Amino acid sequence: MNDKMERGREVEGWAFTFCKAAFFAILCGKYAVLVLSLAAVVLYSAAYIMGVREWRCWAKPPWTVIFFAAVAAVQIVLMLRGSSFVI
């Protein structure tokens, strides 16, 4: 396989990632950030428990889980306070 095709597959991988996120955003509406953040926390925690120590996320363990847990907590607080600013 040539370099251009390999790069194209890498770009398609990124596109697929955004496709999945957009699909979940459509399904979850204003709760998309909360649902996706909680899913990241649960799935990365499960992967860690199963022995995976290298993640492809921009942040490395345990910072990924800490970041998304904080995002989810902020979303929950904003919803409970009745704030109109829910990401």
Biopython code that builds the backbone (N, CA, C, O; Angstrom):
import numpy as np
from Bio.PDB.StructureBuilder import StructureBuilder

atoms = [
    (1, "MET", "N", (0.848, -1.175, 0.000)),
    (1, "MET", "CA", (0.000, 0.000, 0.000)),
    (1, "MET", "C", (0.897, 1.243, 0.000)),
    (1, "MET", "O", (1.903, 1.283, 0.708)),
    (2, "ASN", "N", (0.538, 2.243, -0.783)),
    (2, "ASN", "CA", (1.370, 3.440, -0.867)),
    (2, "ASN", "C", (1.085, 4.408, 0.293)),
    (2, "ASN", "O", (0.097, 4.267, 1.014)),
    (3, "ASP", "N", (1.970, 5.382, 0.446)),
    (3, "ASP", "CA", (1.857, 6.341, 1.560)),
    (3, "ASP", "C", (0.570, 7.156, 1.505)),
    (3, "ASP", "O", (-0.032, 7.459, 2.534)),
    (4, "LYS", "N", (0.155, 7.508, 0.273)),
    (4, "LYS", "CA", (-1.058, 8.311, 0.130)),
    (4, "LYS", "C", (-2.284, 7.523, 0.611)),
    (4, "LYS", "O", (-3.150, 8.072, 1.292)),
    (5, "MET", "N", (-2.351, 6.257, 0.258)),
    (5, "MET", "CA", (-3.471, 5.412, 0.676)),
    (5, "MET", "C", (-3.442, 5.198, 2.190)),
    (5, "MET", "O", (-4.488, 5.211, 2.839)),
    (6, "GLU", "N", (-2.258, 5.002, 2.751)),
    (6, "GLU", "CA", (-2.138, 4.826, 4.200)),
    (6, "GLU", "C", (-2.594, 6.078, 4.936)),
    (6, "GLU", "O", (-3.306, 5.994, 5.937)),
    (7, "ARG", "N", (-2.184, 7.236, 4.439)),
    (7, "ARG", "CA", (-2.610, 8.510, 5.038)),
    (7, "ARG", "C", (-4.122, 8.681, 4.893)),
    (7, "ARG", "O", (-4.780, 9.179, 5.806)),
    (8, "GLY", "N", (-4.670, 8.271, 3.754)),
    (8, "GLY", "CA", (-6.113, 8.346, 3.538)),
    (8, "GLY", "C", (-6.882, 7.500, 4.528)),
    (8, "GLY", "O", (-7.937, 7.915, 5.008)),
    (9, "ARG", "N", (-6.372, 6.317, 4.842)),
    (9, "ARG", "CA", (-7.020, 5.448, 5.835)),
    (9, "ARG", "C", (-6.951, 6.074, 7.234)),
    (9, "ARG", "O", (-7.891, 5.954, 8.020)),
    (10, "GLU", "N", (-5.837, 6.738, 7.536)),
    (10, "GLU", "CA", (-5.711, 7.424, 8.824)),
    (10, "GLU", "C", (-6.733, 8.556, 8.935)),
    (10, "GLU", "O", (-7.382, 8.718, 9.968)),
    (11, "VAL", "N", (-6.867, 9.330, 7.872)),
    (11, "VAL", "CA", (-7.832, 10.433, 7.851)),
    (11, "VAL", "C", (-9.259, 9.882, 7.959)),
    (11, "VAL", "O", (-10.099, 10.466, 8.642)),
    (12, "GLU", "N", (-9.533, 8.760, 7.286)),
    (12, "GLU", "CA", (-10.853, 8.149, 7.374)),
    (12, "GLU", "C", (-11.141, 7.693, 8.810)),
    (12, "GLU", "O", (-12.287, 7.750, 9.257)),
    (13, "GLY", "N", (-10.129, 7.250, 9.520)),
    (13, "GLY", "CA", (-10.294, 6.869, 10.922)),
    (13, "GLY", "C", (-10.734, 8.046, 11.769)),
    (13, "GLY", "O", (-11.611, 7.918, 12.623)),
    (14, "TRP", "N", (-10.121, 9.192, 11.528)),
    (14, "TRP", "CA", (-10.540, 10.413, 12.240)),
    (14, "TRP", "C", (-11.968, 10.779, 11.870)),
    (14, "TRP", "O", (-12.767, 11.139, 12.734)),
    (15, "ALA", "N", (-12.290, 10.686, 10.577)),
    (15, "ALA", "CA", (-13.642, 11.011, 10.125)),
    (15, "ALA", "C", (-14.665, 10.091, 10.795)),
    (15, "ALA", "O", (-15.739, 10.540, 11.196)),
    (16, "PHE", "N", (-14.331, 8.813, 10.914)),
    (16, "PHE", "CA", (-15.233, 7.858, 11.550)),
    (16, "PHE", "C", (-15.445, 8.205, 13.019)),
    (16, "PHE", "O", (-16.553, 8.066, 13.538)),
    (17, "THR", "N", (-14.398, 8.651, 13.683)),
    (17, "THR", "CA", (-14.513, 9.062, 15.083)),
    (17, "THR", "C", (-15.510, 10.217, 15.225)),
    (17, "THR", "O", (-16.376, 10.191, 16.099)),
    (18, "PHE", "N", (-15.384, 11.227, 14.362)),
    (18, "PHE", "CA", (-16.308, 12.353, 14.411)),
    (18, "PHE", "C", (-17.710, 11.944, 13.983)),
    (18, "PHE", "O", (-18.693, 12.489, 14.486)),
    (19, "CYS", "N", (-17.814, 11.004, 13.075)),
    (19, "CYS", "CA", (-19.111, 10.483, 12.654)),
    (19, "CYS", "C", (-19.828, 9.849, 13.842)),
    (19, "CYS", "O", (-21.018, 10.087, 14.051)),
    (20, "LYS", "N", (-19.106, 9.042, 14.620)),
    (20, "LYS", "CA", (-19.701, 8.407, 15.799)),
    (20, "LYS", "C", (-20.139, 9.463, 16.810)),
    (20, "LYS", "O", (-21.240, 9.379, 17.356)),
    (21, "ALA", "N", (-19.292, 10.449, 17.060)),
    (21, "ALA", "CA", (-19.631, 11.496, 18.029)),
    (21, "ALA", "C", (-20.859, 12.287, 17.560)),
    (21, "ALA", "O", (-21.746, 12.590, 18.358)),
    (22, "ALA", "N", (-20.906, 12.614, 16.288)),
    (22, "ALA", "CA", (-22.055, 13.364, 15.755)),
    (22, "ALA", "C", (-23.335, 12.540, 15.859)),
    (22, "ALA", "O", (-24.394, 13.077, 16.184)),
    (23, "PHE", "N", (-23.244, 11.252, 15.588)),
    (23, "PHE", "CA", (-24.413, 10.379, 15.685)),
    (23, "PHE", "C", (-24.938, 10.350, 17.118)),
    (23, "PHE", "O", (-26.144, 10.456, 17.341)),
    (24, "PHE", "N", (-24.034, 10.206, 18.089)),
    (24, "PHE", "CA", (-24.457, 10.225, 19.489)),
    (24, "PHE", "C", (-25.041, 11.583, 19.867)),
    (24, "PHE", "O", (-26.000, 11.646, 20.636)),
    (25, "ALA", "N", (-24.483, 12.664, 19.341)),
    (25, "ALA", "CA", (-25.010, 13.999, 19.629)),
    (25, "ALA", "C", (-26.432, 14.141, 19.100)),
    (25, "ALA", "O", (-27.278, 14.756, 19.749)),
    (26, "ILE", "N", (-26.696, 13.583, 17.938)),
    (26, "ILE", "CA", (-28.048, 13.626, 17.377)),
    (26, "ILE", "C", (-29.005, 12.825, 18.259)),
    (26, "ILE", "O", (-30.121, 13.266, 18.533)),
    (27, "LEU", "N", (-28.563, 11.646, 18.702)),
    (27, "LEU", "CA", (-29.416, 10.799, 19.534)),
    (27, "LEU", "C", (-29.681, 11.395, 20.906)),
    (27, "LEU", "O", (-30.787, 11.281, 21.433)),
    (28, "CYS", "N", (-28.672, 12.030, 21.484)),
    (28, "CYS", "CA", (-28.765, 12.473, 22.879)),
    (28, "CYS", "C", (-29.146, 13.934, 23.038)),
    (28, "CYS", "O", (-29.449, 14.369, 24.149)),
    (29, "GLY", "N", (-29.139, 14.691, 21.976)),
    (29, "GLY", "CA", (-29.511, 16.094, 22.051)),
    (29, "GLY", "C", (-28.630, 16.882, 23.000)),
    (29, "GLY", "O", (-27.404, 16.794, 22.936)),
    (30, "LYS", "N", (-29.256, 17.659, 23.887)),
    (30, "LYS", "CA", (-28.481, 18.523, 24.770)),
    (30, "LYS", "C", (-27.708, 17.745, 25.834)),
    (30, "LYS", "O", (-26.873, 18.319, 26.532)),
    (31, "TYR", "N", (-27.976, 16.455, 25.963)),
    (31, "TYR", "CA", (-27.255, 15.628, 26.932)),
    (31, "TYR", "C", (-26.062, 14.909, 26.306)),
    (31, "TYR", "O", (-25.462, 14.043, 26.943)),
    (32, "ALA", "N", (-25.717, 15.250, 25.084)),
    (32, "ALA", "CA", (-24.651, 14.542, 24.366)),
    (32, "ALA", "C", (-23.317, 14.609, 25.092)),
    (32, "ALA", "O", (-22.635, 13.592, 25.214)),
    (33, "VAL", "N", (-22.930, 15.779, 25.573)),
    (33, "VAL", "CA", (-21.638, 15.906, 26.255)),
    (33, "VAL", "C", (-21.631, 15.054, 27.518)),
    (33, "VAL", "O", (-20.643, 14.379, 27.805)),
    (34, "LEU", "N", (-22.714, 15.080, 28.266)),
    (34, "LEU", "CA", (-22.805, 14.279, 29.484)),
    (34, "LEU", "C", (-22.716, 12.784, 29.159)),
    (34, "LEU", "O", (-21.932, 12.061, 29.773)),
    (35, "VAL", "N", (-23.509, 12.329, 28.207)),
    (35, "VAL", "CA", (-23.533, 10.904, 27.855)),
    (35, "VAL", "C", (-22.178, 10.456, 27.321)),
    (35, "VAL", "O", (-21.671, 9.410, 27.728)),
    (36, "LEU", "N", (-21.585, 11.229, 26.417)),
    (36, "LEU", "CA", (-20.291, 10.852, 25.843)),
    (36, "LEU", "C", (-19.188, 10.889, 26.891)),
    (36, "LEU", "O", (-18.302, 10.034, 26.875)),
    (37, "SER", "N", (-19.219, 11.852, 27.797)),
    (37, "SER", "CA", (-18.208, 11.929, 28.855)),
    (37, "SER", "C", (-18.315, 10.735, 29.795)),
    (37, "SER", "O", (-17.309, 10.119, 30.147)),
    (38, "LEU", "N", (-19.536, 10.413, 30.197)),
    (38, "LEU", "CA", (-19.722, 9.254, 31.076)),
    (38, "LEU", "C", (-19.314, 7.955, 30.380)),
    (38, "LEU", "O", (-18.728, 7.069, 31.001)),
    (39, "ALA", "N", (-19.626, 7.849, 29.093)),
    (39, "ALA", "CA", (-19.220, 6.659, 28.338)),
    (39, "ALA", "C", (-17.694, 6.547, 28.295)),
    (39, "ALA", "O", (-17.143, 5.456, 28.446)),
    (40, "ALA", "N", (-17.019, 7.673, 28.088)),
    (40, "ALA", "CA", (-15.554, 7.655, 28.072)),
    (40, "ALA", "C", (-14.998, 7.221, 29.417)),
    (40, "ALA", "O", (-14.061, 6.424, 29.473)),
    (41, "VAL", "N", (-15.570, 7.738, 30.505)),
    (41, "VAL", "CA", (-15.109, 7.365, 31.852)),
    (41, "VAL", "C", (-15.291, 5.867, 32.069)),
    (41, "VAL", "O", (-14.368, 5.185, 32.514)),
    (42, "VAL", "N", (-16.462, 5.364, 31.762)),
    (42, "VAL", "CA", (-16.758, 3.946, 31.995)),
    (42, "VAL", "C", (-15.883, 3.051, 31.120)),
    (42, "VAL", "O", (-15.301, 2.084, 31.612)),
    (43, "LEU", "N", (-15.786, 3.363, 29.834)),
    (43, "LEU", "CA", (-15.041, 2.497, 28.914)),
    (43, "LEU", "C", (-13.532, 2.551, 29.150)),
    (43, "LEU", "O", (-12.863, 1.518, 29.112)),
    (44, "TYR", "N", (-12.991, 3.749, 29.392)),
    (44, "TYR", "CA", (-11.553, 3.831, 29.680)),
    (44, "TYR", "C", (-11.222, 3.172, 31.016)),
    (44, "TYR", "O", (-10.173, 2.543, 31.150)),
    (45, "SER", "N", (-12.100, 3.308, 32.000)),
    (45, "SER", "CA", (-11.880, 2.632, 33.279)),
    (45, "SER", "C", (-11.903, 1.118, 33.106)),
    (45, "SER", "O", (-11.073, 0.411, 33.678)),
    (46, "ALA", "N", (-12.848, 0.623, 32.324)),
    (46, "ALA", "CA", (-12.927, -0.818, 32.058)),
    (46, "ALA", "C", (-11.677, -1.300, 31.329)),
    (46, "ALA", "O", (-11.136, -2.355, 31.659)),
    (47, "ALA", "N", (-11.217, -0.537, 30.345)),
    (47, "ALA", "CA", (-10.004, -0.913, 29.613)),
    (47, "ALA", "C", (-8.808, -0.959, 30.561)),
    (47, "ALA", "O", (-7.973, -1.859, 30.469)),
    (48, "TYR", "N", (-8.727, 0.008, 31.466)),
    (48, "TYR", "CA", (-7.623, 0.042, 32.428)),
    (48, "TYR", "C", (-7.670, -1.180, 33.351)),
    (48, "TYR", "O", (-6.644, -1.806, 33.617)),
    (49, "ILE", "N", (-8.863, -1.508, 33.831)),
    (49, "ILE", "CA", (-9.031, -2.682, 34.701)),
    (49, "ILE", "C", (-8.637, -3.958, 33.970)),
    (49, "ILE", "O", (-8.113, -4.891, 34.580)),
    (50, "MET", "N", (-8.890, -4.000, 32.654)),
    (50, "MET", "CA", (-8.553, -5.175, 31.848)),
    (50, "MET", "C", (-7.082, -5.221, 31.450)),
    (50, "MET", "O", (-6.652, -6.156, 30.775)),
    (51, "GLY", "N", (-6.305, -4.214, 31.864)),
    (51, "GLY", "CA", (-4.874, -4.255, 31.630)),
    (51, "GLY", "C", (-4.335, -3.377, 30.517)),
    (51, "GLY", "O", (-3.126, -3.364, 30.285)),
    (52, "VAL", "N", (-5.188, -2.646, 29.827)),
    (52, "VAL", "CA", (-4.721, -1.770, 28.750)),
    (52, "VAL", "C", (-4.129, -0.513, 29.369)),
    (52, "VAL", "O", (-4.796, 0.184, 30.134)),
    (53, "ARG", "N", (-2.883, -0.227, 29.037)),
    (53, "ARG", "CA", (-2.195, 0.928, 29.613)),
    (53, "ARG", "C", (-1.825, 1.985, 28.573)),
    (53, "ARG", "O", (-1.325, 3.051, 28.934)),
    (54, "GLU", "N", (-2.061, 1.707, 27.288)),
    (54, "GLU", "CA", (-1.807, 2.692, 26.229)),
    (54, "GLU", "C", (-3.124, 3.034, 25.566)),
    (54, "GLU", "O", (-3.801, 2.168, 25.011)),
    (55, "TRP", "N", (-3.480, 4.309, 25.628)),
    (55, "TRP", "CA", (-4.719, 4.768, 25.028)),
    (55, "TRP", "C", (-4.407, 5.694, 23.866)),
    (55, "TRP", "O", (-3.373, 6.361, 23.850)),
    (56, "ARG", "N", (-5.306, 5.730, 22.894)),
    (56, "ARG", "CA", (-5.109, 6.585, 21.726)),
    (56, "ARG", "C", (-5.679, 7.989, 21.921)),
    (56, "ARG", "O", (-5.625, 8.809, 21.004)),
    (57, "CYS", "N", (-6.213, 8.267, 23.079)),
    (57, "CYS", "CA", (-6.771, 9.584, 23.352)),
    (57, "CYS", "C", (-5.646, 10.614, 23.456)),
    (57, "CYS", "O", (-4.485, 10.245, 23.639)),
    (58, "TRP", "N", (-5.978, 11.892, 23.343)),
    (58, "TRP", "CA", (-4.986, 12.969, 23.406)),
    (58, "TRP", "C", (-4.358, 13.089, 24.783)),
    (58, "TRP", "O", (-3.234, 13.577, 24.909)),
    (59, "ALA", "N", (-5.056, 12.657, 25.807)),
    (59, "ALA", "CA", (-4.513, 12.654, 27.168)),
    (59, "ALA", "C", (-4.230, 11.211, 27.563)),
    (59, "ALA", "O", (-4.874, 10.287, 27.068)),
    (60, "LYS", "N", (-3.294, 11.029, 28.429)),
    (60, "LYS", "CA", (-2.897, 9.680, 28.823)),
    (60, "LYS", "C", (-3.493, 9.321, 30.181)),
    (60, "LYS", "O", (-3.896, 10.200, 30.942)),
    (61, "PRO", "N", (-3.546, 8.014, 30.478)),
    (61, "PRO", "CA", (-4.104, 7.587, 31.760)),
    (61, "PRO", "C", (-3.333, 8.207, 32.914)),
    (61, "PRO", "O", (-2.114, 8.336, 32.807)),
    (62, "PRO", "N", (-3.947, 8.584, 33.968)),
    (62, "PRO", "CA", (-5.382, 8.587, 34.274)),
    (62, "PRO", "C", (-6.049, 9.898, 33.894)),
    (62, "PRO", "O", (-7.228, 10.092, 34.188)),
    (63, "TRP", "N", (-5.330, 10.794, 33.253)),
    (63, "TRP", "CA", (-5.851, 12.141, 32.968)),
    (63, "TRP", "C", (-7.089, 12.131, 32.087)),
    (63, "TRP", "O", (-7.942, 13.008, 32.217)),
    (64, "THR", "N", (-7.203, 11.160, 31.196)),
    (64, "THR", "CA", (-8.388, 11.078, 30.346)),
    (64, "THR", "C", (-9.639, 10.876, 31.193)),
    (64, "THR", "O", (-10.640, 11.570, 31.015)),
    (65, "VAL", "N", (-9.572, 9.928, 32.110)),
    (65, "VAL", "CA", (-10.729, 9.640, 32.964)),
    (65, "VAL", "C", (-11.026, 10.830, 33.870)),
    (65, "VAL", "O", (-12.187, 11.200, 34.047)),
    (66, "ILE", "N", (-10.000, 11.425, 34.436)),
    (66, "ILE", "CA", (-10.195, 12.583, 35.312)),
    (66, "ILE", "C", (-10.851, 13.731, 34.547)),
    (66, "ILE", "O", (-11.788, 14.354, 35.047)),
    (67, "PHE", "N", (-10.365, 14.013, 33.342)),
    (67, "PHE", "CA", (-10.917, 15.101, 32.531)),
    (67, "PHE", "C", (-12.390, 14.859, 32.217)),
    (67, "PHE", "O", (-13.228, 15.733, 32.439)),
    (68, "PHE", "N", (-12.707, 13.663, 31.698)),
    (68, "PHE", "CA", (-14.091, 13.407, 31.310)),
    (68, "PHE", "C", (-15.018, 13.277, 32.516)),
    (68, "PHE", "O", (-16.203, 13.593, 32.412)),
    (69, "ALA", "N", (-14.507, 12.821, 33.647)),
    (69, "ALA", "CA", (-15.314, 12.801, 34.867)),
    (69, "ALA", "C", (-15.638, 14.232, 35.297)),
    (69, "ALA", "O", (-16.755, 14.515, 35.731)),
    (70, "ALA", "N", (-14.665, 15.129, 35.178)),
    (70, "ALA", "CA", (-14.898, 16.537, 35.517)),
    (70, "ALA", "C", (-15.918, 17.164, 34.573)),
    (70, "ALA", "O", (-16.797, 17.905, 35.014)),
    (71, "VAL", "N", (-15.810, 16.876, 33.287)),
    (71, "VAL", "CA", (-16.773, 17.399, 32.309)),
    (71, "VAL", "C", (-18.177, 16.904, 32.652)),
    (71, "VAL", "O", (-19.131, 17.682, 32.639)),
    (72, "ALA", "N", (-18.305, 15.623, 32.954)),
    (72, "ALA", "CA", (-19.615, 15.066, 33.304)),
    (72, "ALA", "C", (-20.148, 15.714, 34.582)),
    (72, "ALA", "O", (-21.336, 16.027, 34.668)),
    (73, "ALA", "N", (-19.279, 15.918, 35.572)),
    (73, "ALA", "CA", (-19.711, 16.538, 36.834)),
    (73, "ALA", "C", (-20.216, 17.961, 36.598)),
    (73, "ALA", "O", (-21.240, 18.355, 37.156)),
    (74, "VAL", "N", (-19.515, 18.719, 35.787)),
    (74, "VAL", "CA", (-19.948, 20.089, 35.475)),
    (74, "VAL", "C", (-21.307, 20.061, 34.782)),
    (74, "VAL", "O", (-22.178, 20.872, 35.093)),
    (75, "GLN", "N", (-21.490, 19.138, 33.850)),
    (75, "GLN", "CA", (-22.768, 19.035, 33.148)),
    (75, "GLN", "C", (-23.901, 18.703, 34.119)),
    (75, "GLN", "O", (-24.986, 19.278, 34.031)),
    (76, "ILE", "N", (-23.650, 17.786, 35.032)),
    (76, "ILE", "CA", (-24.675, 17.407, 36.004)),
    (76, "ILE", "C", (-25.025, 18.594, 36.904)),
    (76, "ILE", "O", (-26.202, 18.851, 37.161)),
    (77, "VAL", "N", (-24.017, 19.312, 37.379)),
    (77, "VAL", "CA", (-24.259, 20.486, 38.227)),
    (77, "VAL", "C", (-25.063, 21.536, 37.465)),
    (77, "VAL", "O", (-26.011, 22.101, 38.009)),
    (78, "LEU", "N", (-24.699, 21.800, 36.224)),
    (78, "LEU", "CA", (-25.425, 22.783, 35.437)),
    (78, "LEU", "C", (-26.885, 22.374, 35.233)),
    (78, "LEU", "O", (-27.783, 23.214, 35.292)),
    (79, "MET", "N", (-27.115, 21.084, 34.993)),
    (79, "MET", "CA", (-28.489, 20.613, 34.813)),
    (79, "MET", "C", (-29.285, 20.712, 36.103)),
    (79, "MET", "O", (-30.446, 21.120, 36.076)),
    (80, "LEU", "N", (-28.692, 20.350, 37.224)),
    (80, "LEU", "CA", (-29.381, 20.396, 38.501)),
    (80, "LEU", "C", (-29.707, 21.824, 38.925)),
    (80, "LEU", "O", (-30.706, 22.061, 39.605)),
    (81, "ARG", "N", (-28.871, 22.768, 38.525)),
    (81, "ARG", "CA", (-29.116, 24.167, 38.848)),
    (81, "ARG", "C", (-30.104, 24.812, 37.889)),
    (81, "ARG", "O", (-30.501, 25.962, 38.082)),
    (82, "GLY", "N", (-30.498, 24.085, 36.868)),
    (82, "GLY", "CA", (-31.459, 24.618, 35.910)),
    (82, "GLY", "C", (-30.853, 25.628, 34.962)),
    (82, "GLY", "O", (-31.563, 26.447, 34.379)),
    (83, "SER", "N", (-29.550, 25.571, 34.807)),
    (83, "SER", "CA", (-28.871, 26.505, 33.918)),
    (83, "SER", "C", (-29.258, 26.244, 32.471)),
    (83, "SER", "O", (-29.397, 25.096, 32.048)),
    (84, "SER", "N", (-29.428, 27.306, 31.733)),
    (84, "SER", "CA", (-29.717, 27.153, 30.313)),
    (84, "SER", "C", (-28.446, 26.868, 29.530)),
    (84, "SER", "O", (-28.497, 26.526, 28.348)),
    (85, "PHE", "N", (-27.298, 27.012, 30.202)),
    (85, "PHE", "CA", (-26.015, 26.763, 29.537)),
    (85, "PHE", "C", (-25.585, 25.325, 29.805)),
    (85, "PHE", "O", (-24.775, 25.057, 30.692)),
    (86, "VAL", "N", (-26.133, 24.424, 29.037)),
    (86, "VAL", "CA", (-25.707, 23.032, 29.070)),
    (86, "VAL", "C", (-25.078, 22.768, 27.722)),
    (86, "VAL", "O", (-25.718, 22.919, 26.681)),
    (87, "ILE", "N", (-23.827, 22.374, 27.750)),
    (87, "ILE", "CA", (-23.089, 22.191, 26.491)),
    (87, "ILE", "C", (-23.706, 21.058, 25.715)),
    (87, "ILE", "O", (-23.241, 20.732, 24.622)),
]
sb = StructureBuilder()
sb.init_structure("model")
sb.init_model(0)
sb.init_chain("A")
sb.init_seg("    ")
for serial, (resi, resn, name, xyz) in enumerate(atoms, 1):
    if name == "N":
        sb.init_residue(resn, " ", resi, " ")
    sb.init_atom(name, np.array(xyz, "f"), 0.0, 1.0, " ", f" {name:<3s}", serial, name[0])
structure = sb.get_structure()
